[in-house]
Amino acid sequence: MDSSFQSSRGTVVHIILWVLSVASLPFVTPIIAILFLPPLQRFLIYGYGFRALWYNVRDPSQRGLWRVNSTRNVTIATRDNVKLSGWHILPVKHRPCHSDTEFDEALTSSDSRLWIYFHGASFDRGLHFRIDTVDMIKQLDPQAHLLVLEYRGFGDSQFVEPTEQGLREDAQAAWSWATSARGVSPTRIILFGHSLGTGPATYLYRHLFESQSTKGFATDLSILVDPICGGNVSDGPNAVTVSLFIWQEVAHSIWEAILDRTVGYSKRIEQT
């Protein structure tokens, strides 16, 4: 009797364990896959390779109420031979440009700022909230030019798996596109990073700060919105960190920081 009971109890326990094991598979399998598959980890971090089907990122007029011939597509080559795409957007009231030569002349013949925008993870520069970000920058600084960079593996840039070092190369390529290739003064440039984009923006900021520490700081300002990086960049001059993605509340503070250009200025807006 005892032996039969013990056998039945053992069978029930085995059945319960089997059921629990099967039921846990949908939860355990993804965790194991994430832990042991680096390509999957990279995909989850960057969200690269997605292309929106409801618009053509090569046609900026589809993604905003921008004037005709106020935006051009640009191609930027990195040091490791990756071709990146992006948008160069003219100041709000600038006359239309009809060729790359005219766009370049507009960029180099002006003292207006150039914002380099490093966007967040997934999809491309044409997502609606990134267009909202561009519009916000144009409202804050209507005389400014914008360079909206598309990382490797994103949008219409060359499909290369993104890595931390790869995005650093992309950031440096964007800087060289403006300064070395087109002669834009470094003091005219603002680095603007959001979420994932705070990584390459922070790297570029610190790289410029450290490499030119004896010659004066290179760039005008660095703004990080919803930063995911843990590093502190506010120890360099003109760094602004904003931890809340509510433009109406932070725009005035950002603009004050730009106008003040106070060395060592740092401001963090916390949600209350």
N, C-alpha and C positions, 0 to 999 in steps of 0.2 A: 504494500500500500504506500509506504513512505517512498519507496523507490519509484513507483508509478507517478506519484505526486511531484517528486523532484524532477522527473523526466518531462512532465507536462509543463511545469514552471519554466524549465530550461528552454523548452520549445517556444513558449510565449515570449520569453525574454529575447530569444533570437529573432523572432518575428518583429517585435517592437524595434529592435536595433536595426533590422533590415529596412523597415518602413522609414525610420528616422534618417538612415543613410541615404535612401532614395530621395526623400523629401528635401534633404539638405543640399543635394547636388546642384540645383539651380543657383544656390547662394555661394557654395564653396568653390565650384568650378571657376567662376569669374575671378575670384580672389586669387586662386592658384595661378590662373592664366596671367593675371596682372603681375604677380610676383616673379614669374619665371619667363615671361616673354617681353624683353626690352622693346621690341617694335610696338607692341600694344601699349606699353607705358608711354612711349613717345607720342603715339597717336592720341592718347587720352590727355596728355599735357598740352599738346599744340592744336589738336583738332584740325590738322591740315588735310588738304586734298579735296575738301568740299567745294563744289561750284554751284552757285545759285542758278536755277534754271529760269527764273522769272525776270531776269534782266541780263544785259550784256555789259560786263564790267569795263569793256573797251569803249563803251559809249557813255561818257559821263552825263550826257544830257538826259539819259533815262533815270538817273539817280538823284536828281535835284532840280530845283528851279533856277539853274545857273544860266547865265547868258551864253548864247552861241559863241564859240571861239574864245571862251574865257578859261577853258581847261584843256590840257593836252595830256595824252599818254606819254610816258617816258620809259626808256629802257636803261637800266643801270647795271654795269658789269662789276662783279666782285673780284677780289684778288684771287679767289679760288675758281674763277671762270664760271660763275653761275650768273645767269641773266635774270634780273629782277624787273618787275614792272612797278608803275606808280602813276600818280596824277600830279601835275604841276598846275596849281590853280592861281589865277591872277587876282590882284586886289579887286575889291568890289566895284569901284568906279573906273577901273583901267579900261582903255579902249580895247576892242577885240584884236586878237593876234591871229594871223592866218598861216604862219609857218613857224618851224622850230627856231629859225633865226630871230624872228620877231619876239617869240617868247623868251629866248635867251637875252636879247637886248633889254626887254622889259625887266628881267630879273637883275641884270648886272648894272643897269644905268640908274637904279633907284637906291635910296637909302632905307627903304622900307624893310621891316623885319621879314625873315623867312622862318616859318614854323615847319619843323620836320615832325610829322605825326606818325608815331609807332602804335598801331592798333592792337587790339586784344586777340585772343585765340579764336579759331574756327572761321570758316568761310573767307570773305575777302573784304576789301575796302568799301564795297558798295552796299553793305548792310545798312538798314535804315537808321540805326542808332549811331553808326559811324558817320553817316551823312549829317545827322543832327549835331554831332561833334564838330564837323567841318563848319556847319552853319553857325555854331556857337563861337568858334574861333573868328569867323568872318565878322560877327557882330561885335566881338571884343576888340578886334584889331582890323578894321576894314581896309587899311592901307597895306596889309601884309600879304606876302606870297605864302602859299602852302605847298609842301611836298608830302604827299600821302604815300608812304612806302608799303609795298607788298612784299612780304618775306618769301624766301625760297619755299617751294611746296604749297604756297597759298595762291589763290586766285589764278591770274594768268602769268605769274612768274614761273620760271623753269621748275619742273617737278623734281625736286631734290628733297630727301627727308630732312626736315629741320632738326638742328641740334643747338645746344647752347652756344657752342663755338660758331656754328653757322649763322645764327642770328647776330652774333657780334660782328662777323664779317659783313653782314647785310647793313648793319648800322654804320660801320666805317665806310662802306661803299656809298651810302646816302650822303654822308658828310663830305666825302671826296667829290661826289657829283656836284655838290654846291660850291665847295671852296676851291678845290684844285682845278676842276674842269671848267667852272664858270666864274671863278674869281669873286664869289660872294664873301664879304668880310665875315670872319667868324663872330665878331661882336654883333652882327645883325641876326644871328641864328638863335632860335628858341627850340629846345628839344621837348617834345610833348609825348609822354608815354601813358597808355592806359592799360591796366591789368597786365596781361602777358607782355605788352609793349614797354612796361616799366623796366623789364630786364635789359633789353638792348639799349634803352635810353639811359639807364643807370650806368651800364658798362661804358657807353660812349662818353658820358659826362665825366666819370672818374678817370677814364683813359686820357681825355683831353686835359683834365685838371692836373693829373700827375705828370704827364709828358711835357706840359708847358708851365709848370709851377714857377720857373725862374723868369718867364717872359710875361707874366700876367695871365689871367684866366682867359681861355679862348672863346667860350660861348656866352651869349647874353643871359640865358636863363634856362633852367630845367624844371619842368612841371610834371609831376607824377600823379596820376589819378587812379584810385583803387589799386595801389601797388601791391604786388604779390611777393616782392623781394624783401628779404629781411635786413639787407644792408642799409646803413645810415648814410645817405648822401647829403644830408643837410650840413655836414661839416665843411663842405665846399661852399663857395660863394654863390648867391643867387639860386638856391634850391628851394622849391616849394613842393610840399607833399599834401595832397588832398585825399582824405580817406572816405569821401562820400560822393556818390555819383548823382548829385542833384545840382544841375547847372545853375538854376535860379539863385541858389543860396551861396554858391562858391564863386560865381563869375566875378562879382565885385572885388572879392578878396584877391583873386588871381590877378585881376587887372591892376589893383593897387600895388601888388608885388612887382609887376612888370614896370610900372611907372617909377616906383621908388628905387629899384635896382640897388637895394641895400645889401652890402656885403655881409654874408652870413645869415641873410634873411631866411627864416623857415617858418611855415605856418601849417598847422594840422587842424582840420575841422572834424570834430568827432560827432557822431550821431547822439542826440540827447533824447 
